[in-house]
């Protein structure tokens, strides 16, 4: 389980169940287990409460901006 944080303000955003050892390129919404912050959606872009753009909402998943977030925790082998 990974904890996704904003790279700018270090706020916790959500807890994500990552399957596999690859990069976090997208976060599937069904695997987001807990939201910590109130995210805003502007023109299809997902933003942290501090205003930093985290990714783009693509429907069933969020396409992540690799420079906009940091994470900690362990990835699950699938």
N, C-alpha and C positions, 0 to 999 in steps of 0.2 A: 504494500500500500504506500503510495507516494503522497506527500503533502506538497501541493503546488503553491508557491508564493510569488508575489509581484517582485520583479527585480528592482524596481525603483523605490518602493516604500517598505518592502519586506512584509507586507500584510499577508496573512494566510488567506488563500482564496477558496480552495477545496481539497478534499481527500479523494484520490483517484486510484482505482485498482488497475495497475499497469500489468499487462500480460506480455511476456517476452522481454528480451534483453536490448532491443533496439532503442533508438531515440524517441523522445516524446514529441511526435510530429502532430498528433491530433488526440483529443480527449473525447472519447465516446460518452455521450450524456448518460447512457444507462449504467456506465461504470463509475460515474461520479457518485460517491457514497455520502458525502456530507459537504454542504456549503458553509464557509465561515464568514464570508463577506457578501454584502449586497451588490452584485454586479449590475452594470448598466449595459443596455444594448442600444447602440446608436448606428444607424445605417448598416446593420449587419455585423458591426464590430463589437466584440465583448470588451468592456473596459472595467478596470479596477476602480474602487471608490476614489483613488487619488487622481484618476483621469488617464492613466497609462493604458494604451491599447494592448490587450493580452493575446487576442486572436480574432478569428472571423467565424461567425456562426454559419455552419453549412447544413443545418437541419438536424441530423442525427448525431453530429459531432462538431467539435470546435477545432478549427485548424489553428494550431498554436504558432505564435511568433517566437522563435527560439531565443531571441535576445530580450524578450519582455518578461520572462519568468525564470525562477530557479525552483529546484525541487530537492526534497530529501526523503529518505525511506528506501524500501526495497522493492524491486520488480519481481513479479511472480513468473516462474517458468510455465509456459503453456503447452 
